[in-house]
Amino acid sequence: QVQLVESGGGLVQPGGFLRLSCAASGSIVSINAMGWYRQAPGKQRELVAVITSGGSTNYADSVKGRFTISRDNAKNTVYLQMNSLKPEDTAVYYCNADPPSVGGPWGQGTQVTVSS
């Protein structure tokens, strides 16, 4: 298992952008799929973006065309570039493997708030 630390969240106006980072305490090379999840108040955690070790990506319909996931195995880091942010993107964002059972315990996440 790896420990995961998310960063890069903050308060941004609608239409703005943020870049989230997820640093793993160990190697993520052996983890095929890494993902970014989010949990809005009163809602279940949802998977919004996934990237495989081969670089294939998949996105939830709600973020497709606006978010881009990437990974740097040499740095054991996964990124999420978020553009054209909307108020409905407000949530705590987490990273983990997909499925989470092959990753590590959930980190504290990073808060993203989209508001004018």
Secondary structure as GFF3:
##gff-version 3
##sequence-region A 1 116
A	DSSP	beta_strand	4	7	.	.	.	ID=ss1
A	DSSP	beta_strand	10	12	.	.	.	ID=ss2
A	DSSP	beta_strand	18	24	.	.	.	ID=ss3
A	DSSP	beta_strand	33	39	.	.	.	ID=ss4
A	DSSP	beta_strand	46	52	.	.	.	ID=ss5
A	DSSP	beta_strand	57	59	.	.	.	ID=ss6
A	DSSP	beta_strand	67	72	.	.	.	ID=ss7
A	DSSP	three_ten_helix	73	75	.	.	.	ID=ss8
A	DSSP	beta_strand	77	82	.	.	.	ID=ss9
A	DSSP	three_ten_helix	87	89	.	.	.	ID=ss10
A	DSSP	beta_strand	91	97	.	.	.	ID=ss11
A	DSSP	three_ten_helix	100	102	.	.	.	ID=ss12
A	DSSP	beta_strand	110	114	.	.	.	ID=ss13
###
